[in-house]
Amino acid sequence: GGGQLGRMLALAAARLGMKTHIYCPDPQSPAFDVTPLKTVAAYDDEGALALFANDVDVITYEFENVPLATAEFLARLKPLRPGATALGVAQDRLAEKAFLTINRIPVAPFAMIGTSESLAAELKEIGLPAVLKTTRLGYDGKGQRIIRKRAAAAAAFAELAPKPLVLEGFIPFEKEISVVVARGVGGDTAAFEPAENVHRDHILKTSTVPARITGRTAARAIDIAARIATALDYVGVLGVEFFVLKGGKLLVNEIAPRVHNSGHWTEAVCVTDQFEQHIRAVCGWPLGDPTRLADVVMENLIGDEIGAIPARLGPGARPQAYGKAESRAGRKMGHINRIGAKTPAK
């Protein structure tokens, strides 16, 4: 993958003296700006994939929509970290919910929806409101509809493709948090503190650390994230998103088998940021220290907001522009970390 996460991973690898080779079909991939080696080819081009694998020592991916067949093909040639299992689980919301349920990780009520008739039946079971989602290729709010009235169910079903779909109970959460956890080749884990996340138009807008949660809730979230990484036999950095309910109860919303947007704050205030941590993990190096040195708010710059960077560079502001060729509405173009004094842990 050659997006902004691949770009920041390549920069982190360079700081450790490593060279990266980016494979991506898009010739305008922003990661190409910061790597000495690149391949522009389709994800199903096995000849190009084999040549790519021959040139590297270890392979990782920066987004979860790399075709599973591509990951499985590469895993036969060189170490793939994280493995194809994690990719397969995270690519399909039904597989993800089933995996979490089997491992006794709390999630919202859910059901597979294959027909409009099954949707009507499951709405009676799960109740209203509910959220109908595509099982694949959904991100930043795409591929989902909130159903508040039974009369709207048929239209929501018709609008979403491909089928099957997944129906989830609507969760009256108090806040959203996420944990970025790393797991090494030897099974050791290291987690960053939970971030409190705010979305705008279904796109992450800010991540604030420390989150406004109790120490007990933070510890539970970190424990759950580590359990998920272990159950997946995961190597690398993993993002886990949670709903926080009244009383501090946690439900896992989704997992991301990669460095995570809500972990961008770590590059400004942690001894080891999430990008270096991922490179360390996949290369078999010891995991770094995730200690936070200051409070921070990460703000995504979306669409034309990227043009405001020069005007927003006040004290404590650390920007990151992704180098994308075109600014579009709803597209993540960069972020700014705003650093403050350290708040004592609760």
Secondary structure as the mmCIF struct_conf table of DSSP 4:
data_model
#
loop_
_struct_conf.conf_type_id
_struct_conf.id
_struct_conf.beg_label_comp_id
_struct_conf.beg_label_asym_id
_struct_conf.beg_label_seq_id
_struct_conf.end_label_comp_id
_struct_conf.end_label_asym_id
_struct_conf.end_label_seq_id
BEND BEND1 GLY A 3 GLY A 3
HELX_RH_AL_P HELX_RH_AL_P1 GLN A 4 ARG A 15
TURN_TY1_P TURN_TY1_P1 LEU A 16 GLY A 17
STRN STRN1 HIS A 21 TYR A 23
BEND BEND2 PRO A 25 PRO A 25
TURN_TY1_P TURN_TY1_P2 PRO A 27 GLN A 28
HELX_RH_3T_P HELX_RH_3T_P1 PRO A 30 VAL A 34
BEND BEND3 PRO A 36 PRO A 36
STRN STRN2 LEU A 37 THR A 39
TURN_TY1_P TURN_TY1_P3 TYR A 43 ASP A 44
HELX_RH_AL_P HELX_RH_AL_P2 GLU A 46 ASN A 54
TURN_TY1_P TURN_TY1_P4 ASP A 55 ASP A 55
BEND BEND4 ASP A 57 ASP A 57
STRN STRN3 ILE A 59 ILE A 59
BEND BEND5 GLU A 62 PHE A 63
TURN_TY1_P TURN_TY1_P5 GLU A 64 ASN A 65
BEND BEND6 VAL A 66 VAL A 66
HELX_RH_AL_P HELX_RH_AL_P3 LEU A 68 ALA A 75
TURN_TY1_P TURN_TY1_P6 ARG A 76 LEU A 77
BEND BEND7 LYS A 78 LYS A 78
STRN STRN4 LEU A 80 LEU A 80
BEND BEND8 ARG A 81 PRO A 82
HELX_RH_AL_P HELX_RH_AL_P4 ALA A 84 GLN A 91
HELX_RH_AL_P HELX_RH_AL_P5 ARG A 93 ILE A 102
TURN_TY1_P TURN_TY1_P7 ASN A 103 ARG A 104
STRN STRN5 PHE A 110 ILE A 113
BEND BEND9 THR A 115 THR A 115
HELX_RH_AL_P HELX_RH_AL_P6 SER A 116 ILE A 126
BEND BEND10 LEU A 128 PRO A 129
STRN STRN6 ALA A 130 THR A 134
BEND BEND11 THR A 135 LEU A 137
TURN_TY1_P TURN_TY1_P8 ASP A 140 GLY A 143
STRN STRN7 GLN A 144 ILE A 147
BEND BEND12 LYS A 149 LYS A 149
HELX_RH_3T_P HELX_RH_3T_P2 ARG A 150 ALA A 152
HELX_RH_AL_P HELX_RH_AL_P7 ALA A 153 GLU A 159
BEND BEND13 LEU A 160 LEU A 160
BEND BEND14 PRO A 162 LYS A 163
HELX_LH_PP_P HELX_LH_PP_P1 PRO A 164 PRO A 164
STRN STRN8 LEU A 165 GLY A 169
HELX_LH_PP_P HELX_LH_PP_P2 PHE A 170 ILE A 171
BEND BEND15 GLU A 174 GLU A 174
STRN STRN9 LYS A 175 ARG A 183
TURN_TY1_P TURN_TY1_P9 VAL A 185 GLY A 186
BEND BEND16 GLY A 187 GLY A 187
STRN STRN10 THR A 189 ALA A 191
HELX_LH_PP_P HELX_LH_PP_P3 PHE A 192 PRO A 194
STRN STRN11 ALA A 195 ARG A 200
TURN_TY1_P TURN_TY1_P10 ASP A 201 HIS A 202
STRN STRN12 ILE A 203 VAL A 209
BEND BEND17 PRO A 210 PRO A 210
BEND BEND18 ARG A 212 ILE A 213
HELX_RH_AL_P HELX_RH_AL_P8 GLY A 215 ALA A 231
TURN_TY1_P TURN_TY1_P11 LEU A 232 ASP A 233
STRN STRN13 GLY A 236 VAL A 244
HELX_RH_3T_P HELX_RH_3T_P3 LYS A 246 GLY A 248
STRN STRN14 LEU A 250 ALA A 256
BEND BEND19 PRO A 257 ARG A 258
HELX_RH_3T_P HELX_RH_3T_P4 ASN A 261 GLY A 263
TURN_TY1_P TURN_TY1_P12 HIS A 264 TRP A 265
HELX_RH_AL_P HELX_RH_AL_P9 THR A 266 VAL A 269
STRN STRN15 CYS A 270 CYS A 270
BEND BEND20 VAL A 271 THR A 272
HELX_RH_AL_P HELX_RH_AL_P10 GLN A 274 VAL A 282
TURN_TY1_P TURN_TY1_P13 CYS A 283 GLY A 284
HELX_LH_PP_P HELX_LH_PP_P4 TRP A 285 LEU A 287
STRN STRN16 ARG A 292 ARG A 292
BEND BEND21 ALA A 294 ALA A 294
STRN STRN17 VAL A 296 ILE A 302
HELX_RH_3T_P HELX_RH_3T_P5 GLY A 303 ALA A 308
TURN_TY1_P TURN_TY1_P14 ILE A 309 ILE A 309
HELX_RH_3T_P HELX_RH_3T_P6 PRO A 310 ARG A 312
TURN_TY1_P TURN_TY1_P15 PRO A 315 GLY A 316
STRN STRN18 ALA A 317 ALA A 321
BEND BEND22 ALA A 325 ALA A 325
TURN_TY1_P TURN_TY1_P16 ALA A 329 GLY A 330
STRN STRN19 LYS A 332 ILE A 339
HELX_LH_PP_P HELX_LH_PP_P5 ALA A 341 ALA A 345
#
